[in-house]
Amino acid sequence: MAVVKPFCCVHPAKGLEQKIAALPYDVYSREEARRAVEGKPLSFLNIDRPETLFGPEQDMYAQEVYEAAKERLQNMQEDGSFVKDESPVYYIYELTMNGRSQTGIVGCASIDDYEQQIIKKHENTRAEKEEDRIRHVDTCSAQTGPIFLAYRAHGRIQEIVESIKASSPEFSFETEDGIRHAGWKVTKKRTQEELEEAFRQVGNVYIADGHHRTASAVKVGKRRREKHPDYDGTEDFNYFLSVLFPDDELMIMDYNRVVRDLNGWSVEDFLGKVSERFETFLIGGPKKPEKKGQITMYLRGYWFRLVMRQEYIKKDPVEGLDVAYLQRELLGPVLGIEDPRTDQRIDFVGGIRGIEELKRRADSDMEVAFAMYPTSIQELFAVADAGLLMPPKSTWFEPKLRSGLFIHEI
């Protein structure tokens, strides 16, 4: 039984949404973030990645950097760039990419639901990445990046969403990458109650993207509970900013692998090792895998279709994933990539970059590339339901939610 509540949202003043909205903080390197804010003084990236307000020599984790984010957020509220809703609301947030739309509900999820595994995860988090967002949320007293949650589609929620979308949106704009963003405000108390009740019926919800933001928000909330032992559960620090999408509208793209060398194998011997664990076919050009159990490999100017052998496929929710098969049968024992989280010889390429990017990498700084068939949302749910964790870089969600459109003060 999931708790999803409306909240008093801080959001861009009407007409400023496009100038403020920014991609999530963690899709940028430091240099990319610096370039992204050039000539864009209102970009929310200046708040999400406040080191952009300093010179390149500045320690990006110094406390004054987080204080600068707090000051910028306060200044933008004072000058009217951001405004705050006077009473709790939900928002409906639609993203349209290449003619395909997905629509989520912006609200606040419960940190208790996360602790009790009503909100389920499928990835581990790294302490240093958590600490950065903990300090950011705590210093700003605000959650600035929404958590991307997924739930099994629910008929009543869909009916409510469609009825609201029949009216004119509060905002609608297209970003530089061609994605259309639109938002509607849900102000009617009766509709809010219906949404809240419907979410109590969906059972579990799942973190699709934003594990570090979730863990950080939960830890800040628990710290504030310690500082306010008389809390009653209604305080904003008991909840975290989320956008919840039905599973039947989500698109997971492939998350591909490139490896720097063949671990000392000759091309012939390496292909022999590949053939031990895969049926191997030479194909005429760059063709993505057509179904689960297939991988496309690029090596030295040639494209291969690799088909997993049935005798090596496992039924376990994690070990049965295509990315797990590749790691278990080839990357680890043949190419020597024992820990893909830390090994500098492997890199990961999001499917949004296209299969030609794999060829470019393998022909330049890498040696061999593997194009994967996308992990499905049902596979993600199965892993999370089993209390297990996916291999790193198993899912790439598109389109990306924009930060700065919805802010939750705690």
C-alpha positions as CSV (number, residue, x, y, z in Angstrom):
1,M,0.0,0.0,0.0
2,A,1.9,3.0,-1.3
3,V,1.6,6.5,0.2
4,V,1.8,9.3,-2.4
5,K,0.7,12.7,-1.1
6,P,0.3,16.2,-2.6
7,F,2.6,18.9,-1.5
8,C,3.2,22.7,-1.7
9,C,5.4,22.7,-4.8
10,V,8.1,25.3,-5.6
11,H,8.1,25.7,-9.3
12,P,9.2,28.2,-12.0
13,A,7.1,31.3,-12.6
14,K,4.9,31.0,-15.6
15,G,7.0,31.4,-18.8
16,L,10.3,30.6,-17.2
17,E,10.0,26.8,-17.2
18,Q,12.1,26.3,-20.4
19,K,14.9,28.6,-19.1
20,I,15.1,26.9,-15.7
21,A,14.6,23.2,-16.5
22,A,17.8,21.1,-16.7
23,L,18.8,17.5,-17.1
24,P,19.6,15.6,-13.9
25,Y,22.8,16.5,-12.1
26,D,24.4,13.1,-12.6
27,V,24.4,13.0,-16.4
28,Y,27.2,15.5,-16.6
29,S,30.9,15.5,-15.9
30,R,32.2,18.6,-14.1
31,E,33.4,20.1,-17.4
32,E,30.2,19.2,-19.2
33,A,28.2,20.9,-16.4
34,R,30.3,24.0,-16.7
35,R,29.7,24.2,-20.4
36,A,26.0,23.5,-20.1
37,V,25.3,26.6,-18.0
38,E,27.3,29.0,-20.1
39,G,24.9,31.8,-21.2
40,K,22.1,30.3,-19.1
41,P,21.9,32.1,-15.8
42,L,18.6,30.7,-14.9
43,S,19.5,27.1,-15.6
44,F,18.7,24.9,-12.6
45,L,22.0,23.1,-13.1
46,N,23.6,26.1,-11.3
47,I,21.7,24.9,-8.2
48,D,21.9,21.1,-8.7
49,R,25.7,21.4,-9.6
50,P,26.7,24.5,-7.7
51,E,30.4,24.1,-8.4
52,T,29.5,25.7,-11.8
53,L,29.2,29.0,-9.8
54,F,33.0,28.7,-9.0
55,G,36.2,28.4,-10.8
56,P,37.7,25.1,-11.9
57,E,40.1,25.0,-9.0
58,Q,37.3,25.0,-6.4
59,D,36.7,21.9,-4.3
60,M,33.3,20.9,-5.5
61,Y,32.4,19.2,-2.2
62,A,33.4,22.2,0.0
63,Q,30.6,23.4,2.3
64,E,30.6,26.9,0.6
65,V,29.6,25.2,-2.6
66,Y,26.4,23.8,-1.1
67,E,25.8,27.1,0.6
68,A,26.0,28.7,-2.8
69,A,23.2,26.4,-4.1
70,K,21.1,27.4,-1.1
71,E,21.7,31.1,-1.8
72,R,20.9,30.8,-5.5
73,L,17.7,29.0,-4.8
74,Q,16.6,31.6,-2.2
75,N,17.5,34.4,-4.5
76,M,15.5,32.9,-7.4
77,Q,12.5,32.7,-5.0
78,E,12.9,36.2,-3.8
79,D,13.2,37.7,-7.3
80,G,10.1,35.7,-8.5
81,S,11.8,33.2,-10.8
82,F,10.4,30.5,-8.5
83,V,7.0,30.6,-6.8
84,K,5.4,28.3,-4.3
85,D,1.9,26.8,-4.4
86,E,-0.2,28.0,-1.4
87,S,-1.8,24.7,-0.8
88,P,-0.8,21.1,-1.5
89,V,-1.2,19.9,-5.1
90,Y,-0.2,17.0,-7.4
91,Y,1.2,17.7,-10.9
92,I,0.8,15.6,-14.0
93,Y,4.0,15.6,-16.0
94,E,4.1,14.4,-19.6
95,L,7.2,13.8,-21.6
96,T,7.0,13.2,-25.4
97,M,10.0,11.8,-27.3
98,N,9.8,10.9,-31.0
99,G,6.0,10.9,-30.9
100,R,5.8,8.6,-27.9
101,S,4.5,10.0,-24.6
102,Q,4.8,8.9,-20.9
103,T,2.9,10.6,-18.2
104,G,3.7,10.6,-14.5
105,I,2.2,12.0,-11.3
106,V,4.4,14.4,-9.3
107,G,3.9,13.9,-5.6
108,C,5.8,12.9,-2.4
109,A,6.5,9.3,-1.4
110,S,7.1,8.2,2.1
111,I,10.5,7.4,3.6
112,D,8.8,4.8,5.7
113,D,7.6,3.0,2.6
114,Y,11.2,3.0,1.4
115,E,12.4,1.6,4.8
116,Q,9.6,-1.1,4.7
117,Q,10.4,-2.0,1.1
118,I,7.0,-1.0,-0.2
119,I,9.2,1.2,-2.4
120,K,11.7,-1.3,-3.9
121,K,15.1,-0.8,-5.3
122,H,17.2,-2.8,-7.7
123,E,20.7,-1.2,-7.3
124,N,23.2,-0.6,-4.6
125,T,24.4,2.9,-3.8
126,R,27.8,4.3,-3.2
127,A,28.5,6.2,0.0
128,E,30.4,9.1,-1.5
129,K,27.7,9.8,-4.1
130,E,25.0,9.6,-1.3
131,E,27.0,12.0,0.8
132,D,27.0,14.7,-1.9
133,R,23.2,14.7,-2.3
134,I,22.7,14.4,1.5
135,R,24.7,17.6,2.0
136,H,22.9,19.3,-1.0
137,V,19.4,18.4,0.3
138,D,20.2,19.2,3.9
139,T,21.9,22.6,3.2
140,C,19.1,23.7,0.7
141,S,16.4,22.2,2.9
142,A,14.9,21.1,-0.4
143,Q,14.7,18.1,-2.7
144,T,15.6,19.5,-6.1
145,G,15.6,16.4,-8.3
146,P,12.6,14.1,-8.6
147,I,12.9,10.4,-8.1
148,F,11.7,8.4,-11.1
149,L,9.4,5.7,-9.7
150,A,7.4,3.1,-11.6
151,Y,4.2,1.2,-10.7
152,R,2.0,-1.4,-12.3
153,A,-0.5,0.4,-14.4
154,H,-3.8,1.1,-12.6
155,G,-7.0,1.8,-14.5
156,R,-8.4,4.4,-12.1
157,I,-5.2,6.4,-12.0
158,Q,-5.1,6.3,-15.8
159,E,-8.7,7.6,-16.0
160,I,-7.9,10.5,-13.6
161,V,-4.8,11.4,-15.5
162,E,-6.5,11.4,-18.9
163,S,-9.3,13.6,-17.6
164,I,-6.9,16.2,-16.3
165,K,-4.9,16.2,-19.5
166,A,-8.0,17.1,-21.4
167,S,-7.6,20.7,-20.1
168,S,-4.9,23.1,-21.1
169,P,-1.5,22.5,-19.4
170,E,0.2,24.9,-16.9
171,F,3.3,24.7,-19.1
172,S,4.4,23.2,-22.4
173,F,7.8,23.6,-24.0
174,E,10.4,21.7,-26.1
175,T,14.0,21.2,-24.9
176,E,17.0,21.3,-27.2
177,D,17.0,17.5,-27.5
178,G,13.5,17.6,-29.1
179,I,11.6,16.3,-26.0
180,R,8.3,18.0,-25.2
181,H,7.5,18.7,-21.6
182,A,4.0,19.5,-20.3
183,G,2.5,19.9,-16.9
184,W,-0.9,20.1,-15.3
185,K,-1.8,21.1,-11.7
186,V,-4.2,18.9,-9.7
187,T,-5.9,21.3,-7.3
188,K,-9.3,19.8,-6.7
189,K,-9.4,18.2,-3.3
190,R,-11.7,15.4,-4.4
191,T,-9.4,14.4,-7.3
192,Q,-6.4,14.5,-4.9
193,E,-8.2,12.1,-2.6
194,E,-9.0,9.8,-5.4
195,L,-5.4,9.7,-6.5
196,E,-4.1,9.1,-3.0
197,E,-6.6,6.3,-2.6
198,A,-5.8,4.7,-5.9
199,F,-2.1,4.6,-5.1
200,R,-2.9,2.8,-1.9
201,Q,-4.2,0.0,-4.2
202,V,-1.2,-0.4,-6.4
203,G,0.9,-2.3,-3.9
204,N,4.6,-1.8,-4.5
205,V,6.3,1.0,-6.4
206,Y,9.8,0.7,-7.8
207,I,12.8,3.0,-8.2
208,A,13.4,3.2,-11.9
209,D,16.1,5.9,-11.7
210,G,17.5,7.9,-8.8
211,H,18.7,5.4,-6.2
212,H,21.2,7.8,-4.8
213,R,18.7,10.6,-4.6
214,T,16.3,8.4,-2.8
215,A,18.8,7.0,-0.3
216,S,20.0,10.6,0.4
217,A,16.5,12.0,0.9
218,V,15.6,9.2,3.3
219,K,18.8,9.7,5.4
220,V,18.2,13.5,5.6
221,G,14.6,12.8,6.7
222,K,15.8,10.4,9.4
223,R,18.3,12.9,10.7
224,R,15.6,15.5,11.0
225,R,13.5,13.0,12.9
226,E,16.3,12.7,15.3
227,K,16.5,16.5,15.7
228,H,12.7,16.6,16.2
229,P,11.8,13.6,18.3
230,D,8.3,15.0,18.7
231,Y,7.6,14.6,14.9
232,D,4.1,13.3,14.0
233,G,4.8,12.0,10.5
234,T,3.1,14.9,8.7
235,E,6.3,17.0,8.4
236,D,7.7,17.4,4.9
237,F,11.0,15.8,5.8
238,N,9.1,12.5,6.1
239,Y,8.6,12.4,2.3
240,F,10.6,12.8,-0.9
241,L,9.9,14.3,-4.3
242,S,8.9,11.7,-6.9
243,V,7.4,11.3,-10.3
244,L,5.4,8.0,-10.6
245,F,4.9,6.4,-14.1
246,P,2.8,3.4,-15.1
247,D,4.9,0.5,-16.3
248,D,3.1,0.2,-19.7
249,E,4.3,3.7,-20.7
250,L,8.0,3.3,-19.9
251,M,10.8,2.8,-22.4
252,I,14.1,1.2,-21.3
253,M,16.8,1.6,-23.8
254,D,19.9,-0.7,-24.2
255,Y,22.9,-0.1,-22.0
256,N,25.9,-1.2,-24.0
257,R,29.5,-2.2,-23.2
258,V,32.9,-1.4,-24.7
259,V,36.1,-3.0,-23.6
260,R,39.6,-1.6,-24.0
261,D,41.5,-4.8,-25.1
262,L,41.1,-8.5,-25.6
263,N,43.0,-9.4,-22.4
264,G,46.0,-10.8,-24.3
265,W,44.0,-13.0,-26.6
266,S,44.5,-13.0,-30.4
267,V,41.4,-12.1,-32.4
268,E,41.1,-15.8,-33.5
269,D,41.5,-17.2,-30.0
270,F,39.1,-14.6,-28.6
271,L,36.4,-15.5,-31.3
272,G,37.0,-19.2,-30.3
273,K,36.2,-18.4,-26.7
274,V,33.1,-16.4,-27.7
275,S,31.9,-19.4,-29.8
276,E,32.1,-21.6,-26.7
277,R,29.3,-19.7,-25.0
278,F,27.4,-18.2,-27.9
279,E,26.2,-19.3,-31.3
280,T,28.2,-16.8,-33.4
281,F,27.1,-15.4,-36.8
282,L,28.9,-12.9,-39.0
283,I,26.4,-10.2,-40.1
284,G,26.6,-7.5,-42.7
285,G,26.4,-4.4,-40.7
286,P,25.3,-2.6,-37.5
287,K,22.1,-4.3,-36.5
288,K,20.8,-4.1,-32.9
289,P,19.7,-7.3,-31.2
290,E,16.2,-8.2,-32.2
291,K,15.2,-10.0,-29.0
292,K,16.2,-11.2,-25.6
293,G,19.1,-13.6,-25.7
294,Q,20.9,-11.9,-28.5
295,I,23.9,-9.6,-28.4
296,T,25.6,-7.7,-31.3
297,M,29.4,-7.6,-31.2
298,Y,31.7,-5.3,-33.1
299,L,35.4,-6.2,-33.5
300,R,38.0,-5.0,-35.9
301,G,35.6,-3.8,-38.6
302,Y,33.2,-6.8,-38.4
303,W,29.8,-7.2,-36.9
304,F,28.6,-10.4,-35.2
305,R,25.3,-11.7,-33.9
306,L,25.8,-13.6,-30.6
307,V,23.0,-15.9,-29.5
308,M,23.1,-17.2,-25.9
309,R,23.2,-21.0,-25.6
310,Q,20.3,-22.4,-23.7
311,E,22.5,-24.6,-21.5
312,Y,24.1,-21.5,-20.0
313,I,21.0,-19.5,-19.4
314,K,19.8,-19.3,-15.8
315,K,16.3,-18.8,-14.5
316,D,17.3,-16.7,-11.6
317,P,15.9,-13.1,-11.9
318,V,19.4,-11.6,-11.9
319,E,21.5,-14.3,-13.5
320,G,18.9,-14.6,-16.3
321,L,19.4,-11.1,-17.5
322,D,21.3,-10.7,-20.8
323,V,23.8,-8.3,-19.1
324,A,24.5,-10.9,-16.4
325,Y,25.0,-13.7,-19.0
326,L,27.6,-11.5,-20.9
327,Q,29.4,-10.7,-17.7
328,R,29.3,-14.3,-16.3
329,E,30.3,-16.1,-19.5
330,L,32.5,-13.7,-21.4
331,L,33.5,-10.4,-19.8
332,G,34.7,-12.0,-16.5
333,P,36.4,-15.3,-17.5
334,V,37.7,-14.3,-21.0
335,L,38.2,-10.5,-20.9
336,G,39.2,-10.4,-17.2
337,I,36.6,-7.8,-16.2
338,E,35.8,-9.1,-12.7
339,D,34.2,-6.0,-11.3
340,P,32.6,-3.8,-13.9
341,R,31.9,-1.2,-11.3
342,T,35.6,-0.4,-10.8
343,D,37.5,-1.9,-13.8
344,Q,39.0,0.9,-15.9
345,R,39.1,-1.3,-19.0
346,I,35.3,-1.3,-19.5
347,D,33.0,1.6,-20.3
348,F,29.2,1.8,-20.7
349,V,27.3,3.5,-23.6
350,G,23.7,4.5,-23.3
351,G,21.5,3.4,-26.1
352,I,20.4,6.9,-26.8
353,R,23.8,7.4,-28.5
354,G,23.1,4.8,-31.1
355,I,24.9,1.7,-32.3
356,E,27.3,3.7,-34.4
357,E,28.8,5.2,-31.2
358,L,29.9,1.6,-30.3
359,K,31.8,1.4,-33.6
360,R,33.4,4.8,-33.1
361,R,34.6,3.8,-29.6
362,A,35.8,0.3,-30.7
363,D,37.7,2.0,-33.6
364,S,39.3,4.6,-31.3
365,D,40.0,4.2,-27.6
366,M,38.4,0.7,-27.2
367,E,38.8,-2.7,-28.9
368,V,35.5,-4.6,-28.8
369,A,31.9,-3.5,-28.3
370,F,28.7,-5.3,-27.3
371,A,25.2,-4.0,-28.1
372,M,22.6,-5.3,-25.7
373,Y,18.9,-6.0,-26.0
374,P,17.1,-3.7,-23.5
375,T,16.3,-5.0,-20.1
376,S,12.5,-4.9,-19.7
377,I,10.5,-3.2,-16.9
378,Q,9.1,-6.6,-16.0
379,E,12.6,-7.9,-15.5
380,L,13.4,-4.9,-13.2
381,F,10.3,-5.6,-11.2
382,A,11.2,-9.3,-10.9
383,V,14.6,-8.5,-9.6
384,A,13.3,-6.0,-7.1
385,D,10.5,-8.3,-5.9
386,A,13.1,-11.0,-5.2
387,G,15.0,-8.6,-3.1
388,L,18.0,-8.8,-5.4
389,L,20.2,-6.3,-7.2
390,M,20.8,-5.8,-10.9
391,P,24.3,-5.8,-12.4
392,P,25.6,-2.2,-12.9
393,K,24.4,-0.3,-15.9
394,S,21.5,-2.6,-16.7
395,T,18.9,0.0,-17.6
396,W,18.9,3.3,-19.5
397,F,15.6,5.2,-19.2
398,E,14.6,7.8,-21.8
399,P,13.4,10.5,-21.8
400,K,15.1,12.0,-18.8
401,L,13.1,13.9,-16.2
402,R,14.0,17.6,-16.0
403,S,15.1,19.1,-12.6
404,G,13.9,22.5,-11.5
405,L,10.3,22.1,-12.6
406,F,9.2,20.8,-9.2
407,I,10.9,21.4,-5.9
408,H,9.9,20.0,-2.5
409,E,11.0,22.0,0.5
410,I,11.6,20.1,3.8
